[in-house]
């Protein structure tokens, strides 16, 4: 009876056009949590309330599904399960496709550039395009950035190195989606964010492009533009925009997956609370920076001191680990995503991702494209 009354009330709100703004009323959630036995823990109640303040789905049917899952969970005295296998497989396949697609694009560009330097009948090998592409990208990376010319935006864009084009694209996508979230389509936040209980796999990817606030967005882009260019020039990436793109997107996927897994612990992350932001991918960039430049000085914004990157990395790793295992009262930081990003970025440099992942992927793409007469 209680559930039927609540659903009728939610439907009436939707018909009046209120549901898109207010979501499920807080008093209704309290009634759900107080009716069944055994009673939910205070943490469960807080997490449920926090979740449904955050732009729940627009349709009554979607709301009904959420209400039923919460109601059933409380009635059983346990939290709904968080899937492990499906999101893991999704992220692995998605990362593999991202790497293969980026490698194929770069191979195509390298073949095109190499052919332009050779006679028409010359035979091209993978080693030739590897050497030519590497030299070209390194030379472009150390050229001064051209001044921005409003009258010739195409020429300005083409004058940027591959990594700078990647950073500009990431910034543009994040700012554009944030503008849509804040103005035109507020409910977009729900569809971008990853909520572990919903088991929507695609949000492991989309969540890295949404942000909860302007400060959140600004800090992430600030970190990207401060550490990204230095990481791009390391031996791991050698100024390859395609390699950086594959690394960034894959790191975003796996950091979201790490946050998904951390919700199972229930300490620092609730499976009900939405998570979104580029922080996990940014942390991967920081991890790669610390491994590549361990003695470089890093600091905290507005604090006029710096410490070696390796010690800053260790302190950040300890902080995020504590946040995952024990949690911080009142914190909504996605410590699992931050920790996952740091580990992905540092491990990628440690195992020499260029030699053991990127170059083999490029070679595979080259061989398949040559077999299909695509190059």
C-alpha positions, 0 to 999 in steps of 0.5 A: 500500500505504501509503495502504491501511494508513493508511486501515485504521488510520483506520477502526479508530480511528473504530470505537473512537471515538477519531477524533473526539478525536485526528484523524489521528495525527501519525506517519501524516502524517509517513509520508505526507509522507516516502514520495513524491518530491519531498519536501514543503517544511518549511512544507508539512509544518508546515501539514499537521500544524497542519491535522489537529490542528484537529478534522478531519471525523468520517467515514472517507470525509471523512478518506480524501478529505483524505488522498488530496489531501495525498498527491497534492499531495506526490507532485506537489511542489505544493499543491492549487489554491485556487478563485477564481471560485466563492467570489467569485461566492458571496460577491457573491451572498450579500452582495447577498441580505443587503443586499436582505433587510435593506433589505426588512425595514427598508422594511417597518418604516418603511412600518408606522411611517409609516402609523401617523402618517397617515390611512388613505387617505394615499398613501405614497412612498419619500421619506416613509418614508425621512425618517420612518425616518431621524428615528425611528432617530436619535432612538432612538439618542441615548436613554439605554439602559434599565436591564436588568430580568430580570422584563421582558426583552422591554421591555428589548430593545424599549427598545434602539436598532436598532444595540444590538440588532444588537450584542447579537445578534452577541455572543449568537450568537458566545458561544453557538456558542463554548459549543457548540464548547467543550462539546457538539460539539467537531467543530463547529469544523471545520464552521464554519471555512474551509479554502481547500483544501476549497473549501466556499463556505458557510464564508465565512459561518459562519467569522465566528461561530466562535472558536478560543479564549476570548481570541479571542472576548473581544477581538473582542467588546471591539472591537465594543462599543467601536467599533461604537456610534460607527460606528452614529451616523455619517452612513454608517449613521445608527443603522440596525440593518438597514444595520449588519447588512448591512454587518457580514455582508457585510464578514465574507464579503469578509474571509474571501474575502480570506483565502482569496485570501491563501492562494494566496501561501503566505507568511502563510497556508496553504491547509491551515490553518482560519480562523474568527472575527469579526476580519475583520468587526470590522476592517471596523468599525475601518476605518469608524471610522478613516475617520469619526473620523480624529482620535479617539484610539485605543489598545491595551488595557493600554497607557496611550497613544493616537494619532489613529485615522488613524495607528493605521489606517495602522500596522495596515494596514501590519502586516497587509499585511506579514503577508499578503505576507511572513508572521510565523514561527509566527503563525496570525493571519489577516492576509488577513482582517484586511487585507480587513476594513480595506479593506472598511470604509474603502472603504465610508465613502469611497464613501459606502455609504449614498448609493451602496449602501444607499439604492438597495437600499432604493428597489429593495426598496420598488418591488418590494414595492409592485409585489407589494402587500406594503406 
